[in-house]
């Protein structure tokens, strides 16, 4: 994005909660972001979406964080859920993305 005439690369929802890198052009902003992440010892978590699958006619999803398989028997497709085991919010890859 552009912020006050400078390119901004952002990791996080906004500059208050996340980390931003700035530059006079687009290539400079992500380079500054990487430098800031390394110098501030910031950890960025990029979660993998869960894959939904059918087993014996029942829709299931495996949490990518803890591995627990949740049964989604009342649904045709799942887009997201909260894992009962670890409590993480889980995005789920659509059936089109995984070729089902």
Secondary structure, DSSP 8 states (H G I E B T S, - for coil): -EETTEEEEEESSSTTTSEEEEESSHHHHHHHHHHHHHHTT--------EEEEEETTEEEEE-TTT--EEE-TT-S--SEEE-TTT--EEEEE-HHHHT-
